[in-house]
Amino acid sequence: MDILAAMRIFVRVVERGNMSRAARDLGIGQPAVSDRIDRLEKHLGVKLLRRSTRVVSCTDEGTLFYERSKQVIEAAEEACAVASHRDRTLQGVLRIAAPQGLGEVVMPHILMGIREEHPKLNLDLILNDQIVDPITEGVDISLRLGQLGEGSYIARRIGHVRRVLVASPDYLGRTAEPHGPEDLISHPFIRVMGVFGDGILRLVDPRDRLVPARIKAAVNMSHWRPVYESLVAGAGIGVLQEPVCAQAIASGRLVRLLPRYTVPGFDLHALVARPVSSKTRTIMTVLEKELQAALQRLTSQSE
């Protein structure tokens, strides 16, 4: 059998997590993909994938084969480029996962720049707020906020995403502005589900001491965007990541509350799975530079 072609199909199935999606990417039928995986497993004498109705996941042997297959495919592409004297323009598909707020507000501009520099490279952007091993997630680069769990990935710290406590001038014109952490309980708090679920907003005072402030969650939402819109509309107070509200603060649509206090933010990491291809390494360098510049620019806007 054509083992390199089978490797390419297997890698695409793993990265897409679904044979139907992989088949669409490859331009072949789903039965052909399934048949090729069956033949590959028989050829190797091991089970590579666990299959359910909708998704597939790697066995331990499948994870190892995926890692080695990525290396082999990358080496084959480089060998062909050298032999045919082609330039080593980045091409193919590169999949990036990112948290929702950062991904929606910051990443589109960065991806446009990458495409201008590498027009033969196709980019997939997957948005979610989970911290998942890139292999399990089926991506080349995973941008993640907060504490990282255990995994087989390589993590590189890119920067820090600040959070701010805000309300609109319209809301503050209708009620007494909070002057200290103890005042926050008197205001309706708009939040993303799962954040500040214990009813406590932890602030840091000017002496770097942690100050727990009680809050009254009035509305809970599953996404940052309706929280943002509700705050701009004057529904109450809330905490947003700085990238999604910097422009609103700069334009006066939102106002920082308790400016002497800070809400602890999140470190931003880029996670990549071993082995790291030259294509992934190149785009990682671009992302690190562009994200750091974007976060600095947004901080300047909101101050």
For each residue, the residues with C-beta under 8 A, 3 or more apart:
1: 6 39 40 43
2: 5 6
3: 6 7 40 43
4: 7 8 72 73 76
5: 2 8 9 36
6: 1 2 3 9 10 36 37 39 40 43
7: 3 4 10 11 69 72 73
8: 4 5 11 12 26 69 73
9: 5 6 12 13 22 26 33 36 37 40
10: 6 7 13 14 36 37 40 48 65 66 69
11: 7 8 14 15 66 69 70 73
12: 8 9 15 16 22 25 26
13: 9 10 16 17 18 19 22 33 37 49 56
14: 10 11 17 49 56 58 62 66 135 138
15: 11 12 22 95 138 139 140
16: 12 13 21 22 25 138
17: 13 14 21 55 56 57 138
18: 13 21 22 54 55 56
19: 13 22 23 30 33 34 37 56
20: 23 24 30
21: 16 17 18 24 25
22: 9 12 13 15 16 18 19 25 26 33
23: 19 20 26 28 29 30 32 33
24: 20 21 27
25: 12 16 21 22 93
26: 8 9 12 22 23 33
27: 24
28: 23 32 33
29: 23 32 33
30: 19 20 23 33 34
31: 34 35
32: 23 28 29 35 36
33: 9 13 19 22 23 26 28 29 30 36 37
34: 19 30 31 37 38
35: 31 32 38 39
36: 5 6 9 10 32 33 39 40
37: 6 9 10 13 19 33 34 40 41 48 49
38: 34 35 41 42
39: 1 6 35 36 42 43
40: 1 3 6 9 10 36 37 43 44 48
41: 37 38 44 45 46 47 48 49
42: 38 39 45
43: 1 3 6 39 40
44: 40 41 48 65
45: 41 42
46: 41 59 61 65
47: 41 50 59 61 62
48: 10 37 40 41 44 58 59 61 62 65
49: 13 14 37 41 56 57 58 59 62
50: 47 56 57 58 59
51: 56
52: 55 56
53:
54: 18
55: 17 18 52
56: 13 14 17 18 19 49 50 51 52
57: 17 49 50 136
58: 14 48 49 50 62 63 66 135
59: 46 47 48 49 50 62 63
60: 63 64
61: 46 47 48 64 65
62: 14 47 48 49 58 59 65 66
63: 58 59 60 66 67 135 152
64: 60 61 67 68
65: 10 44 46 48 61 62 68 69
66: 10 11 14 58 62 63 69 70 135
67: 63 64 70 71 135 273 274 275
68: 64 65 71 72
69: 7 8 10 11 65 66 72 73
70: 11 66 67 73 74 275 277
71: 67 68 74 75 275 277
72: 4 7 68 69 75 76
73: 4 7 8 11 69 70 76 77
74: 70 71 77 78 275 277 278 279
75: 71 72 78 79
76: 4 72 73 79 80
77: 73 74 80 81 92
78: 74 75 81 82 88 278
79: 75 76 82 83
80: 76 77 83 84 86
81: 77 78 84 86 87 88
82: 78 79 85
83: 79 80
84: 80 81
85: 82
86: 80 81 89
87: 81
88: 78 81
89: 86 118 120
90: 94 118 120 121 279 282 283
91: 118 120 121
92: 77 121 122 279
93: 25 121 122 123 124
94: 90 121 122 123 124 140 141 279 280 283
95: 15 123 124 126 138 139 140 141
96: 107 111 123 124 125 126 139 140 141 142 143 283 287
97: 125 126 127 128 132 134 137 139 141 142 143 144
98: 102 103 107 125 126 127 142 143
99: 102 103 127 128 129 143 144 145
100: 103 104 127 128 129 223 224
101: 104 105 224 240 241 243 244
102: 98 99 105 106 107 143 145 161 241 243 268
103: 98 99 100 106 107 125 127 143
104: 100 101 107 108 127 225 244
105: 101 102 243 244
106: 102 103 109 110 243 291 294 295 298
107: 96 98 102 103 104 110 111 125
108: 104 111 112
109: 106 112 113 294
110: 106 107 113 114 286 287 290 291 294
111: 96 107 108 114 115 123 125
112: 108 109 115 116
113: 109 110 116 117 286 290
114: 110 111 117 118 121 123 283 286
115: 111 112 118 119 121 123
116: 112 113 119
117: 113 114 286
118: 89 90 91 114 115 121
119: 115 116
120: 89 90 91
121: 90 91 92 93 94 114 115 118 279 283
122: 92 93 94
123: 93 94 95 96 111 114 115
124: 93 94 95 96 139
125: 96 97 98 103 107 111
126: 95 96 97 98 137 139
127: 97 98 99 100 103 104
128: 97 99 100
129: 99 100 145
130:
131: 144 146 147 148 149
132: 97 136 137 142 151
133: 136 137 151 152 153 271 273
134: 97 137 138 139 140 141 142 153 271 272 273
135: 14 58 63 66 67 138 152 153 273
136: 57 132 133
137: 97 126 132 133 134 142
138: 14 15 16 17 95 134 135
139: 15 95 96 97 124 126 134 142
140: 15 94 95 96 134 272 273 277 279 280 283
141: 94 95 96 97 134 270 271 272 280 283 284 287
142: 96 97 98 132 134 137 139 153 270 271 272
143: 96 97 98 99 102 103 158 268 269 270 271 287 291
144: 97 99 131 148 268 269 270 271
145: 99 102 129 161 266 267 268 269
146: 131 266 267
147: 131
148: 131 144 151 155 269 271
149: 131
150:
151: 132 133 148 271
152: 63 133 135 273 274
153: 133 134 135 142 271 272 273 274
154: 271 272 273 274 276
155: 148 269 270 271
156: 269 270 272 284 288
157: 267 268 269
158: 143 268 269 270 287 288 291 292
159: 267 268 291 292 295
160: 265 266 267 268 295
161: 102 145 241 242 243 265 266 267 268 295
162: 241 242 262 263 265 299
163: 239 240 241 242 263 264 265 266
164: 239 240 242 245 249 256 263 302
165: 201 203 237 238 239 256 257 258 261 263
166: 231 237 238 239 240 245 248 249 254 255 256 257
167: 171 172 187 231 234 236 237 238 254 255 257
168: 171 172 231 232 233 234 253 254 255
169: 172 173 252 253 255
170: 173 174 233 234
171: 167 168 174 175 231 234 235 236 237
172: 167 168 169 175 177 255
173: 169 170
174: 170 171 234
175: 171 172 187
176: 183 186
177: 172 257
178: 181 183 184 186 187 237 257 258
179: 183 258
180: 183 258
181: 178 184 201 203 211 212 213 258 261
182: 185 213 214
183: 176 178 179 180 186 187
184: 178 181 187 189 201 213 214 215 237
185: 182 213 214 215 216
186: 176 178 183 216
187: 167 175 178 183 184 216 236 237
188: 216 218 219 235 236 237
189: 184 196 201 215 216 217 218 236 237 238
190: 218 219 221 227 230 231 235 236 237 238
191: 195 196 217 219 220 221 227 238 239
192: 195 220 221 222 223 224 227
193: 197 220 221 222
194: 197
195: 191 192 239
196: 189 191 199 200 201 215 217 239
197: 193 194
198:
199: 196 214 215 216 217
200: 196 212 213 214 215
201: 165 181 184 189 196 212 213 214 215 239 263
202: 210 211 212 213 263 264
203: 165 181 210 211 212 213 258 261 262 263
204: 208 209 210 211 261 262 263 264
205: 208 209 211 260 261
206: 260 261
207:
208: 204 205
209: 204 205
210: 202 203 204
211: 181 202 203 204 205 261
212: 181 200 201 202 203
213: 181 182 184 185 200 201 202 203
214: 182 184 185 199 200 201
215: 184 185 189 196 199 200 201
216: 185 186 187 188 189 199
217: 189 191 196 199 220
218: 188 189 190 235 236
219: 188 190 191 227 230 235 236
220: 191 192 193 217
221: 190 191 192 193 224 226 227 230
222: 192 193
223: 100 192 226 227
224: 100 101 192 221 227 228 240 241 244
225: 104 228 229
226: 221 223 229 230
227: 190 191 192 219 221 223 224 230 231 238 240
228: 224 225 231 232 240 244 245 248
229: 225 226 232 233
230: 190 219 221 226 227 233 235 236 238
231: 166 167 168 171 190 227 228 234 235 236 237 238 240 254
232: 168 228 229 248 253 254
233: 168 170 229 230
234: 167 168 170 171 174 231
235: 171 188 190 218 219 230 231
236: 167 171 187 188 189 190 218 219 230 231
237: 165 166 167 171 178 184 187 188 189 190 231 257
238: 165 166 167 189 190 191 227 230 231
239: 163 164 165 166 191 195 196 201 263
240: 101 163 164 166 224 227 228 231 244 245 254
241: 101 102 161 162 163 224 244 245 265 266
242: 161 162 163 164 245 246 265 295 298 299 302
243: 101 102 105 106 161 246 294 295 298
244: 101 104 105 224 228 240 241
245: 164 166 228 240 241 242 248 249 254 302
246: 242 243 249 250 298 299 301 302
247: 250 251 301
248: 166 228 232 245 251 253 254
249: 164 166 245 246 252 253 254 255 256 301 302
250: 246 247 301 302
251: 247 248
252: 169 249 255
253: 168 169 232 248 249
254: 166 167 168 231 232 240 245 248 249
255: 166 167 168 169 172 249 252
256: 164 165 166 249 259 302
257: 165 166 167 177 178 237
258: 165 178 179 180 181 203 261
259: 256
260: 205 206
261: 165 181 203 204 205 206 211 258
262: 162 203 204
263: 162 163 164 165 201 202 203 204 239
264: 163 202 204
265: 160 161 162 163 241 242
266: 145 146 160 161 163 241
267: 145 146 157 159 160 161
268: 102 143 144 145 157 158 159 160 161 291 295
269: 143 144 145 148 155 156 157 158
270: 141 142 143 144 155 156 158 284 287 288
271: 133 134 141 142 143 144 148 151 153 154 155
272: 134 140 141 142 153 154 156 276 280 284
273: 67 133 134 135 140 152 153 154 276
274: 67 152 153 154
275: 67 70 71 74
276: 154 272 273 280 281 284
277: 70 71 74 140 280 281
278: 74 78 281 282
279: 74 90 92 94 121 140 282 283
280: 94 140 141 272 276 277 283 284
281: 276 277 278 284 285
282: 90 278 279 285 286
283: 90 94 96 114 121 140 141 279 280 286 287
284: 141 156 270 272 276 280 281 287 288
285: 281 282 288 289
286: 110 113 114 117 282 283 289 290
287: 96 110 141 143 158 270 283 284 290 291
288: 156 158 270 284 285 291 292
289: 285 286 292 293
290: 110 113 286 287 293 294
291: 106 110 143 158 159 268 287 288 294 295
292: 158 159 288 289 295 296
293: 289 290 296 297
294: 106 109 110 243 290 291 297 298
295: 106 159 160 161 242 243 268 291 292 298 299
296: 292 293 299 300
297: 293 294 300 301
298: 106 242 243 246 294 295 301 302
299: 162 242 246 295 296 302 303
300: 296 297 303
301: 246 247 249 250 297 298
302: 164 242 245 246 249 250 256 298 299
303: 299 300
